[in-house]
Amino acid sequence: MVDIQDAMSEAAPDFQVELDTTGLYCPEPIMLMHNKVRDMRPGEVLKVIASDPATTRDVPKFCQFLGHELIRQEELEDSYLYFIRLG
């Protein structure tokens, strides 16, 4: 199993806010993301940690629909990482 911290290289984007949705399933991760981005400013980066495989479909659609930039998406053994720059 790959540890999330070990998988994060120095090339990982800087982020201002982190949201850990591990253990939650659709639609909860996306609902929490909606709530989190309301408190953020355009240009800030949100790091999302998820365990639900549905997020590989839902997070890119979330970004596309709301005009955010998915700057990095990474799939680890049991986790998914996303870095989203708010539009």
CORRAZI-V198569 format. One record per pair of residues at least 24 apart in sequence whose ideal C-beta (glycine too) atoms are under 10 Angstrom apart, sorted by the first residue. I is the first residue (numbers start at 1). J is the second residue. D is the distance in Angstrom with one decimal. If there is no record, write none. Layout:
# CORRAZI-V198569
i;j;d
I;J;D
I;J;D
This chain:
# CORRAZI-V198569
i;j;d
1;76;8.3
1;77;4.9
1;78;6.5
1;79;9.3
2;74;9.9
2;75;9.9
2;76;4.7
2;77;4.9
2;78;8.3
2;79;8.1
3;76;8.4
3;77;9.2
3;79;9.3
4;49;6.5
4;74;9.3
4;76;6.5
4;77;9.7
4;78;9.4
4;79;5.7
4;81;7.0
6;76;9.3
7;74;6.9
7;75;9.9
7;76;5.4
7;77;9.0
7;79;8.4
7;81;7.6
8;47;9.3
8;74;8.5
8;76;9.7
8;81;7.7
9;74;9.9
11;72;9.0
12;47;8.4
12;72;7.3
12;74;8.7
12;81;8.4
12;83;7.4
13;45;5.7
13;47;7.9
13;71;5.6
13;72;5.8
13;83;4.6
13;84;9.5
13;85;8.0
14;44;9.9
14;45;6.4
14;47;9.4
14;83;9.0
15;44;8.0
15;45;4.1
15;46;6.5
15;47;4.1
15;48;9.5
15;71;9.5
15;72;9.8
15;83;6.1
15;84;8.8
15;85;9.2
16;40;7.0
16;41;8.5
16;43;9.2
16;44;4.5
16;45;5.8
16;46;7.5
16;47;8.7
16;86;9.4
17;44;6.7
17;45;7.7
17;46;5.1
17;47;7.1
17;48;9.4
17;84;9.7
17;86;9.5
18;45;9.8
18;46;7.7
18;47;4.6
18;48;7.9
18;49;7.3
19;46;6.3
19;47;7.1
19;48;5.0
19;49;7.2
19;50;8.8
19;82;9.2
19;84;9.6
20;47;9.0
20;48;8.0
20;49;4.6
20;50;8.3
20;51;9.4
20;79;9.6
21;48;6.5
21;49;6.7
21;50;4.8
21;51;7.4
21;52;7.2
21;55;7.6
21;80;9.3
21;82;9.9
22;49;5.9
22;50;6.8
22;51;4.6
22;52;8.8
22;78;8.8
22;79;6.9
22;80;9.6
23;50;9.3
23;51;6.0
23;52;8.7
24;50;7.6
24;51;7.6
24;52;6.5
24;55;9.5
25;50;9.5
25;51;8.4
25;52;4.9
25;53;9.4
25;54;7.1
25;55;9.4
26;50;9.9
26;52;5.9
26;53;9.4
26;54;4.4
26;55;7.7
26;57;9.0
26;58;6.4
27;52;9.7
27;54;8.8
27;58;7.9
28;52;8.1
29;54;8.1
29;55;5.5
29;58;7.1
29;59;7.8
29;62;9.2
29;80;9.3
29;82;9.6
30;54;9.0
30;55;7.8
30;58;5.3
30;59;7.6
30;61;8.7
30;62;5.7
33;58;8.9
33;59;7.6
33;62;6.3
33;63;9.5
33;66;9.4
33;68;9.4
33;82;8.8
33;84;7.9
34;62;8.0
34;66;8.4
36;84;9.7
36;86;10.0
37;62;9.1
37;66;7.6
37;68;7.4
37;84;7.9
37;86;5.9
37;87;9.7
40;68;9.9
40;84;9.5
40;86;5.4
41;86;6.9
42;67;9.4
42;68;9.2
42;85;8.6
42;86;5.1
42;87;6.3
43;69;9.8
43;85;6.6
43;86;6.4
43;87;8.6
44;84;9.3
44;85;7.4
44;86;5.4
45;69;9.1
45;71;7.0
45;72;9.3
45;83;5.7
45;84;6.7
45;85;5.2
45;86;7.6
46;82;7.9
46;83;7.4
46;84;4.7
46;85;8.1
46;86;6.9
47;72;9.0
47;81;7.0
47;82;7.2
47;83;5.6
47;84;8.1
48;73;9.7
48;80;8.0
48;81;7.2
48;82;4.3
48;83;7.9
48;84;6.8
49;76;9.5
49;79;6.0
49;80;7.5
49;81;6.0
49;82;8.2
50;79;6.9
50;80;4.6
50;81;7.9
50;82;7.2
51;76;9.9
51;78;6.2
51;79;5.9
51;80;7.3
52;80;7.7
53;78;9.9
53;80;7.5
54;80;9.7
55;79;10.0
55;80;5.3
55;81;9.9
55;82;7.3
56;80;6.2
56;82;9.2
59;84;7.5
60;84;9.8
63;87;8.3
